[in-house]
Structures are given as C-alpha cells and as structure tokens.
Amino acid sequence: MNTSDPLILSNQISHLTPEVWEIVNRNLIRKAISEFTHELLLKLELIGQKEDWEIYKLYTDIPEITYYFNAKKQALDHLHIDCSSTVKIKSEKEIALDALDFILEQKNTLGIPDDMLPTYMEEITSTLHGAAYKYVHQKYNACELAEADFQDIEKAMTEGHPCFVANNGRIGFNIAQYHHFAPETQTAFSLIWIAGHKTKAAYHSVSTHTYNVLTENELGKETVLLFNQQLIDLGLAPEDYIFIPVHPWQWNTKISTIFAQDIAQQHIVFLGNTTDQYVAQQSIRTLFNTTHPEKLYVKTALSILNMGFMRGLSPYYMGSTPVVTDWISELLEQDDFLKQTGFTMLGEIATVGYRNRYYETLGKTKAHNKMLSALWRESPFSKITKNQKLMTMAAFLHLDNHGNSLVIELIKASSVSVEVWLEHYLYAYLTPLLHCLFQYELVFMPHGENLIMVLENNIPVKAIMKDITEEIAIFDEKTPLPEKAKRLYVKAADEIKALAIFTDVFDCFFRFLSDILVIQGGYSETILWKQVAQCIIEYQEAHPQLLDKFKQIDLFAPEFKRCCLNRLQLINTKHMLNLADPVESLQFKGTLKNPIARFKDSSISNCRSELVEDD
C-alpha cells in the first residue's frame, strides 16, 4: 500500500466532517458533564423545571462562559442529560460546543496538573476521532445487531468503559495504524514472530500446553520446522530459543529500535509473519484469530497510552499467570454452586516474557520493561454449544446512532418479560460474583469488556470472565495460594471489599443499564434494582452458613463510598493506578445512597410482590 497516496490519505480522514464532529463533541460533553458531576467535580445550579426535566446551569472557570441543559436525576446520583438541550453561552451569546474547550474551561475545577493537561487533551481528541469513525461507519442498528455474530458485535461497540470520559486514547497510533489496528476498523492482520534466547526469554504454561504442544497448535508443524530451519541457517540452535508473537506495531515502533542491541547480538531473531489473521478486540492488545476462531486469543504487549496506562505486559507477571489460571480453574471446577450457575473463565494457559537487562536495572515496573511479552487465552468458542451465541457484556450498554438500545432489542426478541430476562442475566452474572466474594473473598474486575455473555434465544444463560490473572484479588489471607500466586493478596477493610460489588457492578455497570431500561425501554427505575435485591436475597437465603460474611460485607448498607475513576485519570493520565497497591491508589469523594438498601429486610416473596405491584 502506498501510504503517501493522496486518495488514501484523504479517505483516512473522511469521517472527520463538520456535521459528524458537532455530533461527537455534543455527545462527549454530555458524558463529561454527567460523569464529572457524578464524581462531584462540577458546579451545577438547578434553575428551573420543564415538564419532567430539570434545568441546570453549569459554571466554568471562566466567568463569562456557562452551560445550560435539561436532565433527570436517577439512582446513584446518575444525571441523564438530554443531549439536544445542551447550550453553551459566552458573554450572553450562544456558541458552538467543543469538548477540548470544555476541558480547558474546567481545567482548574477538574484539577488536572499542568504537565498532564496536554496528554489528557490528546486522549480527548483521540476519543472524539474514534467516535467520529464509529458514527460514520456504523454497519448495524440495534435491532440488526441483536442478530449479528460475536465479532460483528465486538466491532460495533462505541462506548468503551462507560465511566471514563477519555476512554479511547490510543496515543502512539498514527492515522494509518489506527485504520489497521483499532478494534472498530476490524482490519485483519498477521502477527510477527521472533525467537528470543532463553537467557532473556522464558515460557510458562499449564501442564496441558507444553511449549511444543502450543507452538504446533498455534503455528502448525510446517511453520515450526521453517522457523527452526531459519535459526539453523544462522548457525543457531533452535533449542536455545523461544518463539514469541509480536504485534506488528510493537515490532516496528518499539522492538526493532529499543531492542536493537538484542537483535544485533542474536538474542532476538526475526522469523517473519504467519498466515493466520487476527483482529483487535475492544481491549485493543487482545487479538482474535479470524482464520481459526477455535484457536487461542493472543494478548501482546502494545506500548500505546490508552486510558491511563501504557498497555504493556510485564515479563515478571508472566511466570505466575499459568499458576493463577490453574488455581482458579481448580476452584471453579470443585465448586458445585459455581458450576450450577454456568460461570466460567477463559484460562490464560501459556505465557512468554522477554527481559531487557538495560532497563531492568531502572526498576521492573518501568514501561520499558513491559514491551516484549505475550500470553495465550482460551477461545470462548470452546465454552459454548451450537445453539448458543456470544456477546461482550459491554453490548448491554450499546446505543446505535439513533439512540436505540441493543439490550432492549434483545429483551424484545427473547419473548420473555423484562423481569424474567433480568432474573436470568443476574443469575448468570451477579450470583457468581456474590459467591466468589462471600465464599472465598475473591474479586474480579467485572466490567463490560471483561465479560462475555452466552445467550440462548437472546436470554443470558452464563457468563465467561476474561482478563483474569492481572485483574483479580484475594482479600482473605487465610486462603491458601501457590507461592507464585501470592501477589493476589490485597489487604482491605470490609467497606472496601464491598466496593467490589458496589463500585465495579452497581456504579460502573448497573447505573448505566438502569438508565437505558428507563429512558430507552420506558420501564420504572426500580425495575433493575428490585431484581438485583432479589438476586442477592436469594443467594443469601440459600447460603445461611455465610451469615457472618453477609453482615461483615453488607451489600444492603444505606450508603457506600463514592469511588471516582475519572479523578484517578485526571491526576495522572499516564499512570492512573499503582497496580502493586490498587486500593491505596483509589480516589474517594463522599458517598452514594445504596439503591437496594430499602430491600434489606424483604423476604423473596415480598420482593417479588413489590415487583408485580410496580408494574
């Protein structure tokens, strides 16, 4: 491809038009006002009422600039804003909405450090750029998407993490690379393979996937022989090397230069591309094999800055990853209740990590030490039957260009009531999380991108968790763990333990799902929260032996700490969380009223009768 061809260059920016730019700026400002208000960052004044909408005035750091909009307040201090109502006034004149100006007008209020502001603004610009591309290239409306396949749904996702305002940074991609490697473009590409010398590289796996088994399954015998012969032709011994898959961007931008000394000394040997084609998933460095969907996902280091982190992979964590996979797999297999819910995970069954001794001396947590690692994760197709389909849970929050909801279309197509649909969904998703918390004090990062839902007849039947080994924690230090898995222990107070449900599930997912059910579905606001309460009550009544844990970690507490994710990113958009001590890094501001607290003393029958009455 001639990347300097004027026609190609013009097509790469064809989605950037005045009309589309106005739409995505308006949408992002709406989200920014809603989420920054949710985190108690902005100064609002309620100035009136219009039918069932409240009218608000928003003050900025610049006295002559104010915003006005209509909104409805919902549970968990969620502010649903009428996007079309947002108006910006400067010196008594209405002017165009601009998301970058909005950030600059609020930079003092938001508390963005001066040295971080340019990077945050770049992430905002990139988020707008991606939103414009997704808007112009939307292939399916919500109704059509309900019948689409797994990867078409993955490509169609528009929102990313619903809480974060700047959630599509991808800083490091140029425009051609964006079109080639961003998930929404779904452009297939092949991986680059290198050989890493065993003095620097290490392979780890579960017992079923030895190095020879994995390389033959992933590469095929012919390619393995070809790669080995390339090493022999250079006078090198294949048994001294480990094959490593590398993202093409990572090779071209980082490895070929930063690891130049290793290449020159033949500690790294370039082998070439393979024929299998991959597409990026929403998590951007996780790659799905479109040539052979039953093969493993490949997750590679990708040193772009995206939503508060450089997206590398630590070679030091790779050694413990299969150990953690084995431990969780055994736990899931031995727990009859979890098996009953269908809850399972995608095991991270093999890893390879390569260390750079020059940067290693500067500290193992430095981004330069996370540039050359990879892991292999099970395919979700190995977890389903022929009559089941897959869908990222993020899809349950998806709205198309016309504001129509995918989850509403799924409920319609399921031919069951919203109560029944939610009951199935919560049993598949929430119940296993409750059991892991109360039975084992084991918690996950269960946001929409980390869950794959399995559906039958458009009804959720089970949940598959992914991104396990880097994003779980064990609060109970009495839980026996293998030595290499002891990094999972996290010391936390009971109220922090409860945030694994309150923040990660209630505030970061159900808050948005409830909004969709109310605004797009026309349902009562309590429809979801009563079902959530019922789900928890049913679990607790079925497990009376855990009564002390239910009191200790009280999910019916009147209120809980407000955990502020954007505040984390605003403070340090380059590294917003210390992964070695995530609890200590959290930002809290005030509390949120628990929307299920009033159901604390309800029996299951009472809870169900209230649901019927509410209809």
C-alpha positions in Angstrom: 0.0 0.0 0.0 1.2 3.5 -0.9 0.7 5.4 2.3 1.6 8.7 0.6 -1.2 8.3 -2.0 -3.3 11.5 -1.7 -6.5 9.5 -2.2 -5.7 7.1 0.6 -4.7 9.9 2.9 -7.9 11.7 2.2 -10.0 8.5 2.8 -8.3 8.0 6.2 -9.8 11.2 7.5 -13.1 11.1 5.6 -15.1 10.6 8.8 -13.9 14.0 10.1 -16.6 16.3 8.8 -18.2 19.4 10.4 -21.6 17.6 10.9 -20.1 14.5 12.5 -17.7 16.5 14.6 -20.5 18.5 16.0 -22.4 15.3 17.0 -19.5 13.6 18.7 -18.5 16.7 20.6 -22.0 17.2 21.8 -22.2 13.6 22.9 -18.8 13.7 24.7 -19.7 17.0 26.5 -22.9 15.4 27.7 -20.9 12.4 29.0 -18.3 14.7 30.6 -20.9 16.8 32.4 -22.7 13.7 33.6 -19.6 11.8 34.9 -17.8 14.7 36.3 -20.9 15.7 38.1 -21.3 12.2 39.4 -17.8 12.5 40.8 -18.7 15.9 42.5 -16.3 17.8 40.3 -18.5 20.4 38.6 -20.5 23.3 40.0 -24.2 23.0 38.9 -27.2 25.1 39.8 -30.8 23.9 39.5 -32.6 26.9 37.9 -36.0 25.5 36.8 -38.3 22.8 35.7 -39.6 21.9 32.2 -42.2 19.1 32.2 -40.4 16.2 33.8 -37.0 17.6 33.1 -34.9 19.7 35.5 -33.0 22.7 34.0 -29.4 23.2 35.1 -26.8 25.9 34.8 -23.1 24.8 34.8 -20.4 27.3 35.9 -16.9 27.1 34.5 -13.5 28.6 35.5 -14.2 31.4 33.0 -17.0 33.7 34.4 -18.4 34.7 31.0 -18.8 31.1 29.9 -21.7 28.9 31.2 -23.6 25.9 30.0 -27.3 25.1 30.3 -29.0 21.7 29.9 -32.0 19.6 30.8 -31.5 16.5 32.9 -33.2 13.8 35.1 -31.6 12.6 38.3 -31.6 8.8 38.9 -30.3 6.4 41.5 -26.6 6.5 42.4 -26.6 10.3 41.6 -26.8 9.5 37.9 -27.6 12.5 35.7 -29.3 11.6 32.5 -28.8 14.6 30.2 -31.0 15.5 27.2 -28.2 15.7 24.7 -30.0 18.1 22.4 -30.7 20.5 25.2 -27.1 21.4 25.9 -26.3 25.0 25.2 -23.0 27.0 25.7 -23.2 30.7 26.4 -20.3 33.1 26.2 -20.9 36.7 27.1 -24.6 36.2 26.6 -24.2 34.7 23.1 -24.7 31.0 22.2 -21.6 29.4 20.7 -20.7 26.0 19.3 -19.9 23.1 21.7 -16.3 22.0 21.7 -15.1 19.2 24.0 -11.5 20.4 24.1 -12.6 23.9 25.0 -14.8 22.3 27.7 -11.8 20.7 29.3 -9.8 23.9 29.1 -12.7 25.9 30.7 -12.8 23.4 33.6 -9.1 22.6 34.0 -8.8 24.2 37.4 -12.0 22.8 38.6 -11.0 19.3 37.4 -7.6 19.6 39.0 -5.6 18.5 36.0 -1.9 19.1 36.6 -0.3 21.4 34.0 2.1 18.7 32.9 -0.7 16.2 32.4 -3.1 18.5 30.6 -1.7 18.2 27.0 -1.7 14.4 27.3 -5.3 14.4 28.6 -6.4 16.7 25.8 -4.8 14.4 23.3 -6.7 11.5 24.7 -9.9 13.5 24.5 -9.1 14.3 20.8 -8.4 10.7 20.1 -11.7 9.7 21.8 -13.6 12.2 19.5 -11.7 10.9 16.5 -12.7 7.3 17.3 -16.3 8.3 18.0 -16.5 10.0 14.6 -15.2 6.9 12.8 -17.6 4.7 14.6 -20.5 7.0 13.9 -19.8 7.2 10.2 -19.1 3.5 9.8 -21.9 2.1 11.9 -23.0 -1.0 10.0 -25.8 -2.4 12.1 -28.6 -0.7 14.0 -29.6 -2.1 17.4 -32.2 -4.4 16.0 -29.8 -5.8 13.4 -27.0 -6.1 15.9 -29.2 -8.4 18.1 -28.8 -11.0 15.3 -25.2 -10.3 14.5 -22.2 -12.6 15.3 -19.7 -12.3 18.0 -17.1 -10.3 16.1 -19.5 -8.0 14.3 -20.8 -7.1 17.8 -17.3 -6.6 19.0 -16.5 -4.2 16.1 -19.8 -2.3 16.6 -19.1 -1.2 20.2 -19.0 2.6 20.6 -18.6 3.4 24.2 -15.7 1.6 25.8 -15.7 2.0 29.6 -18.9 3.9 30.4 -17.4 5.9 33.3 -14.3 7.3 31.7 -14.6 10.4 29.6 -11.3 10.0 27.8 -11.6 6.3 27.1 -10.1 5.9 23.6 -6.7 7.4 23.7 -4.6 5.1 21.6 -1.7 7.6 21.8 1.1 6.2 19.6 -1.0 5.2 16.6 -0.7 7.3 13.5 -3.7 7.6 11.2 -2.7 4.6 9.0 -2.0 2.5 12.1 -5.4 3.5 13.6 -7.1 2.2 10.4 -5.1 -1.0 10.6 -5.2 -1.9 14.3 -8.1 -0.2 16.0 -10.9 -2.6 17.0 -13.7 -0.7 15.3 -12.0 -0.9 11.9 -11.7 -4.8 12.2 -8.9 -4.8 9.7 -7.3 -8.3 9.9 -3.5 -8.6 10.1 -0.9 -11.2 10.8 1.4 -11.4 13.8 5.1 -11.1 13.6 7.1 -13.9 15.2 10.5 -13.7 16.7 12.8 -16.1 18.5 14.0 -14.9 21.9 17.1 -16.5 23.5 16.4 -18.4 26.7 18.9 -16.3 28.6 16.4 -13.5 28.3 13.1 -15.2 27.4 11.0 -17.6 29.5 8.0 -19.7 28.6 5.4 -20.8 31.2 2.2 -22.8 30.8 -0.4 -25.0 32.4 0.5 -28.7 32.2 -1.6 -29.4 29.1 0.2 -26.8 26.9 3.8 -27.5 26.9 5.9 -25.3 24.6 6.0 -27.9 21.8 2.2 -28.5 22.1 1.4 -24.8 22.0 3.7 -23.9 19.1 2.4 -26.8 16.9 -1.2 -25.9 17.7 -0.8 -22.2 17.0 1.8 -22.3 14.2 1.4 -25.7 12.7 4.2 -28.3 12.2 5.4 -26.8 8.9 5.9 -23.3 10.3 7.6 -24.6 13.4 10.1 -26.6 11.1 10.5 -23.5 8.9 11.3 -21.2 11.9 13.7 -23.8 13.3 15.5 -24.0 10.0 15.9 -20.3 9.8 17.7 -20.4 13.2 19.9 -23.3 12.0 20.8 -21.4 8.8 22.1 -18.6 11.0 24.2 -21.1 12.9 22.0 -21.0 15.9 20.5 -23.9 18.0 16.6 -23.9 18.0 16.5 -25.4 21.4 18.2 -22.3 22.8 15.2 -20.1 21.7 11.6 -19.5 22.4 9.2 -18.3 19.7 7.3 -15.1 20.6 4.4 -13.5 18.8 4.7 -9.7 18.5 2.1 -7.1 17.4 3.3 -5.5 14.1 3.0 -2.0 15.6 5.1 -3.1 18.6 7.8 -4.6 16.3 8.0 -1.6 14.0 7.8 1.1 16.7 9.5 -0.3 19.7 11.2 -3.7 19.5 13.2 -3.1 16.3 14.8 0.0 17.9 14.7 -0.2 21.7 15.9 -3.8 21.5 18.4 -3.2 18.7 21.3 -4.5 20.8 19.5 -7.8 21.4 18.8 -8.1 17.7 22.4 -7.3 16.8 23.6 -10.0 19.3 21.1 -12.5 18.0 19.3 -12.7 21.3 16.3 -11.7 19.2 15.9 -13.2 15.8 13.3 -12.0 13.3 11.4 -15.0 11.9 8.5 -13.4 9.9 4.7 -13.4 9.6 2.3 -16.3 9.8 -0.8 -16.8 7.7 -3.4 -16.7 10.4 -5.2 -13.4 10.5 -6.2 -11.6 13.7 -8.4 -8.7 14.6 -8.1 -6.5 17.7 -10.8 -6.8 20.4 -12.2 -3.9 22.4 -9.2 -4.2 24.8 -7.0 -3.5 21.7 -4.0 -5.7 22.6 -6.1 -8.8 22.8 -6.3 -10.4 19.3 -8.9 -12.8 18.0 -7.9 -15.4 15.3 -10.4 -15.0 12.5 -8.8 -17.7 10.4 -9.3 -20.3 13.1 -11.8 -18.9 15.7 -11.3 -22.0 17.8 -7.7 -21.2 18.3 -6.4 -19.2 21.3 -6.6 -15.5 21.7 -3.2 -13.9 21.7 -2.6 -10.9 24.0 0.6 -9.0 23.2 2.4 -6.0 24.7 1.3 -2.8 22.9 3.1 0.2 24.2 0.4 2.8 23.4 -1.0 5.1 26.0 -4.7 4.3 26.4 -7.0 5.3 29.3 -4.4 5.9 32.0 -1.9 3.2 31.2 0.8 2.2 28.8 -0.6 -1.1 27.5 2.5 -3.3 28.1 2.7 -6.8 29.6 5.2 -7.5 32.4 7.5 -10.4 31.8 7.7 -10.8 35.6 4.0 -11.4 35.9 4.1 -14.0 33.0 5.7 -16.6 35.2 2.8 -16.6 37.7 0.0 -16.3 35.1 -0.5 -20.0 34.4 -0.2 -20.7 38.1 -3.1 -18.4 38.8 -5.1 -19.9 35.9 -4.5 -23.4 37.4 -5.6 -22.2 40.9 -8.8 -20.5 39.7 -9.6 -23.4 37.3 -9.4 -25.9 40.2 -11.6 -23.6 42.4 -14.3 -23.3 39.7 -14.3 -27.0 38.9 -14.6 -28.0 42.6 -17.4 -25.6 43.5 -20.7 -27.2 42.7 -22.6 -23.9 43.1 -20.5 -22.0 40.6 -20.8 -24.9 38.2 -24.6 -24.7 38.6 -24.6 -21.0 37.5 -22.5 -21.8 34.5 -19.9 -19.3 35.4 -16.5 -20.0 33.9 -13.4 -18.2 32.7 -11.1 -18.1 29.7 -7.9 -19.5 31.1 -4.6 -17.8 30.4 -2.9 -21.0 29.7 0.6 -20.0 28.4 2.9 -17.0 28.5 6.2 -15.8 27.3 8.2 -12.9 28.6 11.4 -11.3 27.5 13.6 -9.2 29.8 15.7 -6.2 28.7 18.7 -6.1 31.2 19.5 -2.4 30.4 16.1 -1.1 31.6 15.7 -3.8 34.2 18.2 -2.0 36.4 15.9 1.1 36.5 13.1 -0.8 38.1 10.9 -3.7 36.9 7.7 -1.5 36.9 9.0 0.9 34.2 7.1 0.8 30.9 10.3 -0.1 29.0 10.3 -3.4 30.9 6.8 -4.4 29.7 7.4 -4.1 25.9 8.0 -7.8 25.0 5.7 -10.3 26.4 2.6 -12.3 25.3 0.0 -14.7 26.6 -2.4 -17.1 25.1 -6.0 -17.2 26.3 -8.7 -19.8 25.7 -11.3 -19.1 22.9 -14.9 -18.6 24.2 -16.0 -20.9 21.3 -14.6 -23.8 23.4 -17.1 -22.9 26.1 -20.4 -22.9 24.2 -22.8 -25.3 22.4 -24.2 -24.9 18.8 -27.4 -23.2 20.0 -25.6 -20.6 22.0 -24.1 -17.2 20.9 -21.5 -14.9 22.3 -21.7 -11.2 23.1 -19.5 -8.9 25.1 -21.4 -7.7 28.1 -20.5 -4.1 27.0 -23.1 -4.7 24.3 -25.8 -4.4 27.0 -25.0 -0.7 27.2 -24.7 -0.2 23.5 -26.8 2.5 21.7 -26.9 2.9 18.0 -26.7 6.3 16.1 -30.4 6.8 16.6 -30.2 6.2 20.4 -31.8 2.7 20.2 -30.6 0.1 22.7 -29.3 -3.3 21.9 -30.3 -4.7 25.3 -33.9 -3.5 24.7 -33.9 -5.3 21.4 -32.6 -8.5 23.0 -35.4 -8.4 25.6 -38.0 -7.9 22.9 -36.5 -10.7 20.8 -36.4 -13.1 23.8 -40.2 -13.2 24.1 -39.9 -13.0 27.9 -40.7 -10.2 30.3 -38.0 -7.7 31.3 -38.2 -9.2 34.9 -37.6 -12.7 33.6 -34.8 -11.6 31.3 -33.1 -9.7 34.2 -33.5 -12.6 36.5 -31.6 -14.9 34.1 -29.0 -12.2 33.5 -28.3 -11.5 37.2 -28.2 -15.2 38.0 -25.6 -15.7 35.3 -23.5 -12.6 36.1 -24.1 -11.3 39.6 -24.7 -14.5 41.5 -21.2 -16.0 40.7 -19.6 -12.7 41.8 -21.5 -12.8 45.1 -20.4 -16.4 45.7 -16.8 -15.7 45.0 -16.8 -12.6 47.3 -18.6 -14.2 50.2 -17.3 -17.8 50.0 -13.7 -17.0 49.0 -13.2 -13.2 49.3 -12.2 -13.5 45.7 -13.0 -10.4 43.5 -12.7 -9.7 39.8 -12.8 -6.6 37.6 -16.2 -7.5 36.2 -16.8 -4.5 33.8 -18.5 -4.9 30.4 -15.3 -5.5 28.4 -14.1 -8.2 30.8 -17.3 -10.4 30.5 -18.5 -12.4 27.6 -22.2 -13.3 27.9 -23.5 -16.6 26.5 -27.1 -16.3 25.2 -29.8 -18.8 24.1 -32.8 -17.4 22.4 -31.5 -13.9 23.3 -31.6 -14.7 27.0 -28.3 -14.7 29.1 -27.5 -18.2 30.3 -24.0 -17.9 31.6 -21.1 -15.5 32.0 -17.5 -16.1 30.9 -14.9 -14.0 32.7 -11.6 -12.9 30.9 -8.6 -10.9 31.9 -8.3 -13.0 35.0 -4.8 -13.1 36.2 -3.9 -9.4 36.2 -7.2 -8.2 37.5 -8.3 -10.3 40.5 -7.6 -10.0 44.2 -7.9 -12.2 47.3 -8.9 -10.3 50.5 -8.7 -13.3 52.8 -5.0 -14.0 53.6 -6.0 -17.4 55.1 -6.9 -18.6 51.7 -4.1 -21.0 50.7 -2.4 -19.8 47.4 0.6 -21.2 45.5 3.7 -19.2 46.1 3.7 -17.6 42.7 0.1 -16.5 43.1 0.6 -14.7 46.5 0.7 -11.4 44.7 -3.1 -11.7 44.5 -3.4 -11.0 48.3 -4.8 -7.5 49.0 -5.4 -6.1 52.4 -8.6 -4.2 52.7 -11.3 -3.1 55.2 -14.8 -4.6 54.9 -16.2 -1.5 53.3 -13.6 -1.6 50.6 -14.3 -5.3 50.0 -18.0 -4.4 49.4 -16.9 -2.0 46.7 -16.1 -5.0 44.5 -19.9 -5.1 44.0 -20.9 -1.5 44.9 -18.4 0.2 42.6 -17.5 -2.3 39.9 -21.0 -3.7 39.4 -23.6 -1.2 40.7 -22.0 2.1 39.9 -19.8 1.2 36.9 -22.4 -1.0 35.1 -25.9 -1.3 36.5 -26.1 2.5 36.8 -25.9 2.7 33.0 -28.0 -0.3 32.4 -30.8 1.1 34.6 -30.6 4.4 32.7 -31.2 2.5 29.4 -34.1 0.5 30.8 -35.7 3.7 32.0 -35.0 6.1 29.1 -35.0 3.7 26.1 -37.2 1.0 27.5 -39.8 3.1 29.4 -39.5 0.9 32.5 -39.7 2.0 36.1 -36.3 3.0 37.6 -36.8 0.4 40.3 -37.1 -2.5 37.8 -33.5 -3.4 37.8 -32.7 -2.6 41.5 -35.5 -4.7 42.8 -34.3 -7.6 40.7 -30.7 -7.0 42.0 -32.0 -7.1 45.6 -34.0 -10.3 44.8 -30.9 -11.9 43.4 -28.8 -11.1 46.5 -31.6 -12.2 48.9 -32.0 -15.5 47.0 -28.3 -16.1 47.2 -28.1 -15.2 50.9 -31.1 -17.4 51.9 -29.5 -20.3 50.0 -26.3 -19.9 51.9 -27.2 -19.4 55.6 -23.7 -20.7 56.6 -22.3 -17.4 55.3 -24.4 -15.2 57.5 -21.4 -13.7 59.3 -19.9 -12.7 56.0 -23.2 -11.1 54.9 -23.1 -9.0 58.0 -19.4 -8.2 57.6 -19.7 -7.2 53.9 -23.1 -5.7 53.9 -24.5 -5.2 50.4 -27.7 -3.6 51.9 -25.8 -0.9 53.7 -27.6 2.5 53.4 -24.7 4.1 51.5 -21.2 3.3 50.3 -18.0 5.3 49.4 -18.1 7.1 46.0 -15.1 5.8 44.1 -14.1 8.3 41.4 -12.4 6.8 38.3 -12.1 10.0 36.3 -10.4 11.7 39.3 -7.7 9.0 39.1 -7.2 9.6 35.4 -7.3 13.4 35.7 -4.5 13.3 38.3 -2.2 11.2 36.2 -3.4 10.2 32.8 -0.2 8.4 32.1 -0.3 6.0 35.0 -3.5 6.4 37.0 -3.2 3.4 39.3 -0.4 1.7 41.2 -1.2 -2.0 40.3 1.0 -3.2 43.1 -1.3 -1.5 45.6 -4.5 -0.6 43.8 -6.6 0.0 47.0 -4.2 2.7 48.2 -4.4 4.5 44.9 -8.2 4.8 44.8 -9.9 8.3 44.9 -13.0 8.7 47.1 -15.3 11.7 47.4 -18.4 11.5 49.6 -20.9 8.6 49.5 -23.6 7.2 47.3 -27.0 6.0 48.5 -27.4 2.3 48.0 -30.4 1.8 45.7 -31.2 -1.7 47.2 -30.8 -0.7 50.9 -34.6 -0.4 51.4 -35.0 -4.1 50.5 -32.6 -5.3 53.2 -35.3 -6.9 55.4 -37.5 -8.0 52.5 -38.2 -11.7 52.0 -38.1 -13.1 48.5 -41.8 -13.3 48.3 -42.2 -9.7 49.4 -39.6 -8.5 46.9 -41.3 -10.4 44.1 -44.8 -9.0 45.0 -43.4 -5.4 45.0 -42.1 -6.1 41.5 -45.5 -7.1 40.4 -47.1 -4.1 42.1 -44.6 -1.7 40.5 -45.6 -2.9 37.0 
